[in-house]
Amino acid sequence: MARPNTLRVSGFREYVHRVKKDTPLIKVSGLPTLAQVSHPERQSVVIFDRILLKNAAFKKWVAQFDLALPVQAGESLKTVQQYAKVLNQLQAWQNKKLITKKLQFVAIGGGSVGDFTGFLASTYQRGCPLVQIPSTWLSAVDSAHGGKNGLNLNNVKNQIGTIYPASKVILSKALLLNQPAERLTEAFGEIIKICLINQPKLYTQIKFTEDFVWKNLEKFIQAKMVVVKKDPFEKTGYRHILNLGHTMGHVYESELGLSHGKAVLMGMVFAARWSFHLGQLKQKDFVNLTQLITDMPNSELAFAKAHKLSKQKITAALNQDKKSVAAKEKSLRFILIKKPGQVFVAQKTVSEIVTEFERQRFHA
């Protein structure tokens, strides 16, 4: 018998279970079939990156869905205004009786489309099933998995969000191979990160090719999910290690207008230099990591540009970081590197990070 004044929320228990268990992963060489995408009891709303319409095969494929909405990918999509716009579109479809069943949402695109659609799915009618079909290597490796989504607020990243895993993730080789070479480079920000965290053997085997990434996608995803399942709601702090390269990475992304993947690569170089300076990372590992990143094809990392950023801009950007810890002086959970396969969380004040930025500016 339940205790008095105890609320039993079965839906929440099911949701927690879904966060902790493996999300079904489907790999296909072409575009997925309708049966692979569809839900037996729900109507699909497909939200996709409009650039995919340049692909004739995709254009024909997406026309099969009655409710399909092209969007402009990028951080400008992840706003409250765009969220309201799509809600109004759903209501318009409802008024025209085009919606005949309960809904599931299908996200097809990179990280911004996945984040936006994930937030929409988690909030519309108190939650609808979500299917992620990443179209970029970066989202296939990282953002489509683990359930994090979010909207930006006044240009500050991911201030509004939920943790809401997809009911399934479909990896389409046809979509992933249809990208510029630069998109592959961007994915290696997250690939190198997850290998440094808990895949040291795979770290030594990294090759900057599409074939390497496609063959090892499941390993990258499983490595991330090992971390996520230990701390699905970021309660114990263990999941924070996935932010390796992201503290300064987000600064570079917002202040220099870099892609997320390239900003994370630069953020990892910053973390490696600091770890080495603190005596945590051996010289051999430090040299190998920094050379791996800086010698990457198509990387064109903007270190010279980054070193011109003012202390004031760095400080302002860090003070907006959501990974902060309450303290007299604002501090952040900064991820440092011990060796490939071992990273750790260190509490660092904003002033300590800025001081290290100044040191690297003159000694990098």
N, C-alpha and C positions, 0 to 999 in steps of 0.2 A: 504493500500500500504506500502511495506517495505521501511524503511528509506534508503537513499543512503549509500553505504559502510557498510551495515549491512549484515552479513553472517548468513543465516538461515540454521542450521544444524539439520534436522529432526531426523537423526539417533542418534545424541547425546541426543535430548529430549527424545526419546524412551528409551535410555539407562538409563538416570537419573530416568525415571518413573519405569523402571524395578528394579533399586536399591532400590527404596522406597517402592515398593509393595511387598507383600509376595511371596516368591518363593514357587511354588507347592511342597508339601511334600507328598510322597507316602510311606506308611508303609506296608510291606509284611512279611508274616511269613517264606516263603521259599526264593528262588532266584526269582528275577523279571522276568516277561515274556518279550519276545522280543518286544511285543507291548508297554509295559511300558517303555522300554529303547529307542526304535527306534524313529526316526523323519520321518514324512511322505515324506519329500522332500530331505533328506540328508542321507549320508552314515556314519555309526558310526566308529570312530577310538577308540578302547578300549585300554586304557593304565592302566595296573594293576600290583599290587605287585606280583612278581613271587612266593612268599611263598604260595600264594593261590592255586597254582597248586598241593600242597600236599592234598588239599581237592578234592576228586574224583568227587563229585557232581559239584563243581565249574569248574573243568577241563573240564568236559563234556559240561557244560553250555557255557563257553567262546569259545569253539570250533565252536559255531554257527556263530561267527563273522569272516568275511573275513579279516578284518584289526584289528588285536589284537597284542599288543606289551607288553610283560612282562618286568618289570624293577626292579632293586634292590632298594627297599625302603630305606629311610634314608636321612640325610642331604647331603650325597655325590651325590644324584640324583639332588639336586637343584643347579646345576651349569650351567654356560654358555656353557661349553663343552658338557654336556649331552643334553642341549637344542638344540645345533647345530647337535648333533648326531641324534636326533629324527626328526629334520627338513630334514636331509639328507635321513632318512628312508621314510619319506612322499614323497620326490621327487623321490626316487627309485620306490615306489609303483605307483606314477604318470607315470613314464616312462614306466612301465610294463603294463600300462592301467588297473591296479587293482582298481584305483579310478575312479568311473564312475559318481559321483555326487558331489555336494558341501558337505562339511563335518560337522559333529558334533563330539565333543570329549566326551568320557565317562571315568571318573576317578574312579577306583576301588582300594581302599587301604586306608592307614592312611593319616595323615596330609601332609607328604612329597609328596606323589603321588598326592593328591588333589591340593596342592600348585603348583606343577610342571605342571600338566595338565591344571589347571586354567590359568596359565600364557601363556601356549602354545595356549589354545583356544582363549585367549583375543588378541593375537598378530598374529596368523596365518591367512593370507588373511584378515587382518584388523578385525578379530573377527568372531568366529564360536560359535554356541550354545554349552553349556556345561552341562553335566549331572554328578552329584556327587553321587557315591554309596559308602559311607564310610564303611570300613571293620573293623575299630577299634572303641571302645567306645569313645575315645577322639575325633576323627574326627566326629563321629556321633553327639556328644554333641556340638562341637565348630567349628572346622576349615572348615567343609563343608558348613557353613552358613555365610553369610555376605559379601562374595565376595573377601576378601583379598587373594592374592596369592603372590608368589615371588620366586626369586632365590637368593642364597647367592653369595657374592663376596669376594674372598680371605678369606674364612672362617668366614666372617661377615654376620650374618643372615639377609635375606630379604632386601638386599640393592637395588635390582631391582624388580619391581613388579607393578601390577595394581590392581584396585578394579573392579572385574568383576563377578557378582553373577551368580550362576548356573541357567539354565532355569528350572531345577527341581532337587530335591534331593530325592533319593530312600533309605529308611532305611530297610535293610534286616535282619530280626531276625536270620535267618540261618547263615549269615556271622558273625554277631556280637556275637553270642553265641559260635562260634568256635574259641575262643581266650584263651590264658593262663590267669590265675587269675591276673597276674601282669598288664595286659592291662586294666583291670577294675580299679585297683588302680590308674593308671595314669590318667584316665578320671576324677577322683574326684578332681584333681587340678582345672579343668575348672568348674565342677559342684559346688564345694564349692564357687568358685569365683563368679559365676553368682548369686548364692543364696545370697551371702553377698551384692551384688550390688542392687538387686531389688526383691528378693524372700525370705524375712525373715521368712515367715510362712513355706515354703518348707525347709528352712535351719534347722528348728527345727525337721523336720521329716526325715532327711537323714538316710538312711540305706545302708550299703556297700554290696548291692546285685545286681545281674544282673536284677532281677525282678523289683526292685525299679527304676533302671535307664531306663529300657525299657518302663515301665508304665508312666514315667514322662518325656520322651524325648521331647515331644512337648512343655511341660512347660519350659524346659531349653532353647530350641531353641527360643521360643517366647520371653522369658525374654531377651535373647541376641538381638533379632531383634528389640525389643522396643528401645534399645539404638542405634542400627545401623541406624534405619530409621530416628532418630532425627538428625543424623550427618553422612550421608552415605560416604562422602568424607573427613571426619576429618577436616572440615573447621571451625566449631564452637568450637571444643575442647571437646564437650560432650562425644564423642566416646572414648576419652582417658581413661575413667574409666574402660573400658574393659581390660586395661593393669594392673589391680590389680595383684600383685605378679610377674609381668613379668620383672620389671627392674632388681632386683637381681636374679630373676629366670633365665634370659638369661645369667647372669654371671655364675651361678652354672651349667647351661646346657653346656656352652662352656668350662669352666675351669675344671669341674669335670666329664664331659662326661655322665651326667645324662640324662634320658629321659625328654622330655618337661614337661610332666605331673608332675613328681616327682620334677623337678626343680621349677615349679610354686607353688607347695605345700610348698616348703621351702621358696620361695619368699614371700608367704603370711604370714608365721610365722615371717619372718623378718619385714614385714609391720605391723603386729599385735604388735610385741614387740616395734617397734618405736612409733606406735600410742599410746600405753599404756604409754610409757615413756614420751611422749609429753602431756599427760593428755587428749587426745582425746577419747580414748577407755576405758570404765569402766573395772574394774578388773574382774568382773563376766563374761563379754563378752570376755575379753582377755583369761581368763582361759578356758572357754568353747571352744573357737576356737582352741587354741593351743593343747588342749587335744584331740579334734576331729581329728585333723590332725596327731598328733604324735602317737595316739592309733590305727590308721587305720591298718587293716590287710594287710600284704605284703608291707607295706610302705618302711621300711628299709631306712629311710631318712638319708642322709650323713652329719649331722650337725657337727660331730667331724672333718670330712674331710674338710668341708667348712671353719671351724674356723682356719685351718692351711694355708689357702690361704694368700698370701702376700698382703700388701697394694698396691704394685706396680701392681700386676696382677689384682686386683679389679679395680684400677684406669684405667688401660689400657682398660679393658673390658667395663667399663662405658663410657669411651671417644668414644667408637665406637657405642654407643647406638643411634639409629635413632630417639628416642623420645626427642632429645635434643632441647633446645631453644637457639637462638642466644643471647649471652651475653658476657661481658668481661671475666668472668669465666664461663666455660661451665656449664649449669644447665639442669636438666631433669625434666620432668613431673612425679612426683612420687605420686602414689595413696596410700592414707592413709585411715584408717577405723574409722568412728565415732561410728557405731553400725551396727548390721546386718540389711541390707536394706538401709544403708547410708554410702557412701564412697565419698571421695573428692580428687581433684587434688591439689597438693602442688608443687611449684617450689623449687627444692633442688639442690644445687650445687654438683658437683662430690665430692668435699672435704667434704661436709656435710654428704653425704652418706657413704663415707669411714670412717669418724669419728664415725658414728653410727655403722658401721660394727665392728670397733675396740671396741666400748663400749659393743656390744653384745658378742664379742669374749670372753670377761672377765666377763660378768655379766649375760649371758643367763642362 
